[in-house]
Amino acid sequence: MKILANDGISQSGEETLKNAGFEVINTKVAQEQLASFIKEEKIDVLLVRSATTVRKDLIDSCPTLKIIGRAGVGMDNIDLKYAREKGLQVINTPAASSASVAELVFAHLFGGVRYLYDANRNMPLSGDSQFKALKKNYSGGTELRNKTLGIIGMGRIGKEVAKLALGIGMKVIASDSEEGEREITLSFYNDQVVKIPVKTEPVEELIKHSDFISLHVPAQKKPIIGKEEISQMKDGVGIINTSRGGVIDEPALLEALATGKVSFAGLDVFENEPTPALKVLMDQRISLSPHIGAATLEAQDRIGMELADQIIAILKKEKV
Ligand code: MLT
């Protein structure tokens, strides 16, 4: 059995697969050459992150493929329905990266309320005489404590974000397809467990009551946050998006940042990846990261292991 890890795999995942007797080709084949490579090498399993797309034409031209493994959560780069119709097993790693994405949300939030993203851009360019001016520019930040965080999408990642928020004394409201109250369990290092109820409300309500908003939803056909939604938000709201670029209408966001309606945004994902719009990249009120939510050593390690375990179980015909 041959496995192609086209966007890489953690060392632990690769070793687990090799120890189980599989051949792992850990190399990057360009999208245009991928079909012929898979055919020639008779690849059984294709592992991808978000950089490789697996569409109908690729699936049709690779009859040896049995499994497509998505090292991550979002499956928008894979024609999932078609692959399954063709009898392929498609697997992902839904739980492995939640903690890492949630921590990145807070990196953007903490940086946002204290203008760190902008200070980092400007301080190296300033001389002694400008230090005081910069100090003034970056004063007047706010605390997160006692503020309301609105979480859109209360799945695994949303819940991790809620835990961190509650842990630093924020109030959490959430919006999700499932209405009603949610209980969030906070576990501390000394085995103390605290359960806190979180109210779920429709997005239209959540956006009116949130000081900060964080999005945790799959790719959408049209943005969840556009001009109309932004107009309903509190003045000076901060918005963080680590889910998918298209869930926020970028031109509407840029306009709202320019007027001060939105005070800052933290973006890990963009409408146009891997070449986000220049206006987004150059906006001083946006804290940027290049789609690295899941890119910690720990998350990648868990992702590799979770994929390896599932592949071994499937190929050895065990129950997944
Ligand atoms: C995911 O869907 O798991 C994250 O966005 C990370 C990635 O795309 O690799």
Boltz pocket constraint, residues with backbone or C-beta under 6 A from the ligand:
constraints:
  - pocket:
      binder: B
      contacts: [[A, 49], [A, 50], [A, 71], [A, 72], [A, 73], [A, 74], [A, 75], [A, 97], [A, 242], [A, 243], [A, 291], [A, 293], [A, 294]]
      max_distance: 6.0
